[in-house]
């Protein structure tokens, strides 16, 4: 999504400061008090009072930068507040640009990060009060956000675990798959969070809260028991990283339902979560198949394609434990589709599941190499 930012200035000095802020990355519209307005592309004059203008901006922009006193900004946005999941990020600056204040949706909405970008750009002092930022600890509801991870736990559980993380209570963490760069290498890891190499080790760690990063479905019922009971943790947040690549080949005109049934049954057999699918990979000659396009759209992932030369190179390289098949080689000039596609898209040299086929399609599964 292209994040839209609104810049609002009501004073002469604020109108001048807008020029510096326009260089920030992203799509911006500038709203300036008509008294200080100078015609320019993307700039719009506004009249005081600006209550109606703020109402419109609040409903249509993801980021809002208000150049005005904090008290005035609070009064203007107060009537439009809903919740932290839907409110835009609001940053307030004094018209001299001395301070940048993360005012609303600092954590989940991104105002904290926007405040830091503004401060770095114009040299202002950032004012950020989010607990996870101030404590330099894990933001539970944003962990893996930059990698498009999803959370399967309820908001109430996320809130409870977040409180334990921020308050320094013992919290356990287990990561089975996904990107590992979510915590900066140069920063000390929080003392109250214990990393466990396995779920067996995690169940013996202190505390009632745990963070689990996994593409495997078994985390719902470890040893056929509810996870909370088996791990002796009351509050567990489960993250699904985008770590799985689905390689698929199909006959012309195969229906979405046929492909979906094959995909769901394959992941079920492997005990893998469909929420961890990163991409569906195939041959470029199949890139226009409506069934494959619909499947990718259903899971909201891209359809990645490779040409004949790329696919055949996988068989010829000797790095991969797969062999070409006579039928596709004879029909379309490629030794296979689903297996080499999955390997190329994942960067892996091994498959989690080799080719499985029906009379209409083939599938292979690989895990991303990070």
N, C-alpha and C positions, 0 to 999 in steps of 0.2 A: 504494500500500500504506500502511495506517495503521501508522506506526512505534510499536511498543510499548516503553515504558521501564520498567525496574525500578529502584526506589530501595531501597537496603539500608543500614540503620543498626543498629549493635550497641551503641552507647554512649548515655548520657543526653544528652550534647551533640549527638551525631549525630541522635538522635530529634528534638531541637529544630530542628536545621538542615533536616530534611526539610520542615518547614512552609514554609520559604522556597523550596525547590526545587520544590514542588508547583505553583507558579504558572507553571513553564516550559510552553511549548506542547507538546501531544502527549498521548497516552494513557499514563497511568502507574499502576503498582501499587506500593504501598509495603510493604516488609517490615521490621518493627521488632522488635528484641529484646523478648521477652515481658515482661521486667522493666520496660521503659519504655513498653510498649504502651498506647495509648489507643484505644478502639473508635471507628472512623471509616470511612465508606464508602471502599473501595479500599485499606484498610490491613489487613495480615495479621500476626499475631504469629508469631515464629520462635524456636526454641530453639537454644541453643549446644550443641555446635559446629554451624556452619551449612554444612558441606561438602555435605550432601545437598541443601540448599536452593539453593546456588549451582549445583549440577549441573542442577537443574530450570530455574532461571532462565536459565542459559547456553543451554539448548536451546530456549527459548521466547520470548526477548526480543531485539529488535534493538539496543537501547541499555541499558546497565547502569551505574548510578551507585552506587559503593561508598563509603560514608563510614567509613573505617577507615585504618590505616597502610598505606602502599604495599606494604611487605614482606608483610603479612598478605593483601592483595589478590592479590599475585602467586602466593603459595602456594595460594590457594583456586582461582584460575582455571587454573593451570598444567596440571592433569590433563585439561582439557577443550579445549585448544587444537587446532585443525585446520589452517586456512590463512587467509590474509588475505581470501580471497574469501567465506568462510562464517562466520568468527568475528564475533560481535557487537562493537559499539563499547563499550569499557569506559573509564569516567572514574573516577578515585579522588580523593576529597577528605579532608583531615584534618577531624576533628570540630569544629574551630573555624571551618572555612570560609576559612582563609587561602590555601590553594593548591588549584587544580584541575589534576589531572595527566591528560593524554591517555595512557592506559596501553596500550590495545590497539585495533587497527584504526583508528588515528588518521586515516590518509589515506583509504583506500578505504572503510572502514566508517563514517566520519563522526565519529569521536571527537574529532578536532581541532576541528571546527565546534561540536560539542556542548560541548567545553571552553570555547570562546570565549563561547558563549551563557550558560553557567553563570557564568563570570567576570563578564560584563557584568551579569548579574542580581543576583548577591550580592556583587560587589566583590572577588572572590578574584583571586589572581595566577595567570594561566594558565601551565602548563608544557607546552610542545609541542616535540617534537624531530624531527618529520618533516622530511626533507631538503628537499622542495619548499616547505614552509611556511617553514622557516628561511631558505632561499635566495631566497624571494619570486620563484619562477620558475614555469614551467608544469608542472602535475601531469599528466604524459603519460597516465596511465591513467584520469584523471578529466576530461580536457578535454571540454567539452560535455556532461558528465554531467547538469547541471541542465536541459539542453534535450533530454534523451533521445537524444543521439547514440549510435551504436553503433561499435565498433571491429572492423575486419575482419582485423587483423593478429594473429599469434600472441603469446602471453604472453611468449615468449622475446625476440621483437623489441621488444615494449613495454618490457621490462626493460632491454635494451641502449640503446634511445633515451632512456629515463628517466635512465640513468646518465650519458649524454652531456649531457643538459640540466642535471642537478644539478651535474656536475663542470665545467661551463663550457666544454665542447667545442663546436665549431661545429655548429649544427643549422639546417636550412632549413625553412621553413614556406610552404605554398601553400594559400590558401583560395579555392575557386571558388563555394561556396554555403553557406547556413546562417547562423545568427545570428553577428553580429560583436561582440556585447557580452560575449563570454567573458573578455576581458581588461579590467579596470577602466581607464577613461580617465585616472584620476588617478595611476595607477602607471606608473613607467618600465618600458618593455619590456626584457626581458633582453638584455644586450649580445651574448650568444653565439648568439642566434637571429635568423636573417636571413629577412625576409619577401620572397617573390618574387611578382610579379604574374602570372607564367605558369610553366608547367612547363619551357618552353624556358630561361627565366632561372634556374630552380631548379637545373637540371643543371650550371650553371657555378659554383654556390656551393661554398664549402669544406666539408669534413667528410663523414662516411659516413652521417649520420642525417638523416631528413626527416619532417615531419608534413604530411600531405595531407588537407584537408577538402573533400570533393567528393561530389556526388550522381551524377556521371558515371562510367559503367563503364569508360571508356577508360583510367582510371588504372591498371588492371591490366596493360595492354599498350600503352604509349605507342609509337606508330608500329609496332604489331604485334611489339614486342619485350617481354621481361620488364621490368617497371618498374625493377627494381634495375639492370639493364644499361643501359637507355636513359637513366636519370637519374644513373648513376654513383654510386649510393648503396647501401650494403650493407644498411642498416636503415631501412625505411620503415613508418610507422604510418599507416593509412588510416582516416579517420573518415567515417561516413555521417550527415550532418545530416538532420533531419526537414524537408525542404524542398519536397516534391512533393505536390501536391493532385490527386487523381483524381476528375474529374467523370464520373458515370455515369447513364444512363437505361436502362430495360429494359422488356420486355413482362412481363405478369403471369406469375408462376410460373417465370421463367427459372432455370435450374440454376446452382449455384455454379461447376461446371466450365466452363460457357460463358463466364461472366463472367471467371473466372480466366484462361482461354485468351486472351481479348481483352486483358486487362490485361497479361499477361506479354509477349505479342507486341508490344504498343504500346510498352512500356518498352524492350524489346529494340531495336526500330526506332529509338528515340530515344537509345539508348545510356545509359539511366538505370538506377540501382540501385533495386530494389524495397525495399531496406532504408531508403530515404530517404522512403518514403511517410509523410505526416503525417496525412492523413484521406481518406476517400472521401466525396464530396459528391453529393447527389441532391435530388430534389423530395420534399416531405414526404409526398405521396401514395404514394411508393415506399419510405418509411422502414420499412415493415413487411415488405418483400420478403425471404423467407428466404435467397435467393441473395446479395443485397447484405449482409445481416446476417452471413452466413457468411464472405463475402469480407473484411469489416472485421475479424471475429474472427480470421481466418487471419493477417492482417498485424498484429493487435493494435493497431488504430487505431480511432478513433471513426467512426461514420457520421453525417455532418453533413447536415441537411436544411433546405430553404428552401421557403417557401410560394409560391403562384402570383404574388402581388403582388411579392414580392422578385425572383423570376426574371424576370418581365416588365419590371420596372424597369430591369434591366440593358440590355435591348434599347432601351428608351425613352430612356435617359440620353444616348446619343450619345458616351459615353467609350470604348466598347468596339468593336473591329473585328469584330463578329459580327452576323448577321442572323437574324431569326426564321424558323422553318420552318412551312409550312402544315399539315403532318400533325399534329404535336403540338398546334398551336394549335386545330385543328379537334376533336381527340379529347379533350384534357384542359384546353384553355383557356390553354395556356402556349406561348410561341414556341420553347421548347427547354429541355432539362434539363441535359445534361452540360456544355455550354459555360458558361452563366451560373452554374451551381453551382460549377464549378472556379474561375471568376473571383471569385465572392463569397467563397469559402473561403480563397483565396490572398491577397486584397487587391490582386491584380495587375490591370492593364488589358490584358494581352496573354497569349495562350496559347502554351505550348511546342508543343502539338499541337492543331489544331482538331478538330472532330468527326470521329470515325472510327466507322463503323457496320457491324454485321452485321444479319442478319434478326431478331435477338432483342435486341440491345443497342446502346448508343452510348457512346462514351468520349471525353473531352478531358482534356488534362494542362496544369497551370499550375505555376509555381514561386512559392513564398511570397515576399512582400515583407517584409523585416525592417527 
